[in-house]
Amino acid sequence: MVGFWYNQSMRTGPVRAGGGTTRAGGPRQRPTGGGRTHGAASAQLVTGLVLLGLAALLGIGLSSRPDWFDIWGLLVIRVAPHSDTYRLLAYLGSPPVLLIGIIGAIIAALRRDRRRALACLLGPGLAILVAEQIAKPLVDRQLVVGHPSFPSGTVVAVSAVATVVVLALPQNARILAVGGAALTELLVGVAVVGLGWHYPTDVVGGVLVGTGCVLVVDALTHLRRRPRRRTPRAVADLGPVRR
């Protein structure tokens, strides 16, 4: 049996693990879904967890009164609760606009990466859930009595949708998309502070929570187990070779 397999391999080339043969001296086949994708997803997962950790630390260190960053921000941003400009900018965080962004991201990602399309659907919802059901009750910071303000729910939603849009686009379009996303988050942040809804630190917390949650969800959908090495059938059938 050993001699037969050896002669066959000399004539037809090495035996593949999945059956068939390959030419002697030919290029070796590398397993698909290699460590590069796994490593990128792992790095993205760490980044998302770091952002959520920073949001947690920020929330723990806040008090009901504005800190130095809030005071500086309120000096720069003019508070005008009845400003039409602020209300128009805050409308970017309204459900219809956010829904359009999510649907667009899903469509953009669906053909190239179905897992990313799933993350575009789940990520923003998880971010809003974390902000409203976990972060706000735990921190319990109130700018207006009866309305917890940290993190800003509007900014959380805008940041989450902006992040899924960036992830859904091709690599060559992401640089421009990142700039647009950052500008949108800044304008919405200025609007909610100017309307008197939030402190500037609430805006920072919203960016951290929204972006961090989406990065974590997207990373988890792309993590794969590394394939185990399989013994070729032809070699496995031989069993232990006796001398």
HELIX and SHEET records of a PDB file:
HELIX    1   1 VAL A    2  THR A   12  1                                  11    
HELIX    2   2 GLY A   35  GLY A   61  1                                  27    
HELIX    3   3 TRP A   68  VAL A   76  1                                   9    
HELIX    4   4 ASP A   84  ALA A   90  1                                   7    
HELIX    5   5 TYR A   91  GLY A   93  5                                   3    
HELIX    6   6 PRO A   95  LEU A  110  1                                  16    
HELIX    7   7 ARG A  114  VAL A  130  1                                  17    
HELIX    8   8 ALA A  131  ALA A  135  3                                   5    
HELIX    9   9 LYS A  136  VAL A  139  1                                   4    
HELIX   10  10 GLY A  153  ALA A  168  1                                  16    
HELIX   11  11 GLN A  171  GLY A  194  1                                  24    
HELIX   12  12 PRO A  200  HIS A  222  1                                  23    
HELIX   13  13 ARG A  233  ALA A  236  1                                   4    
SHEET    1   A 2 GLN A 142  VAL A 144  0                                        
SHEET    2   A 2 HIS A 147  PRO A 148 -1                                        
END                                                                             
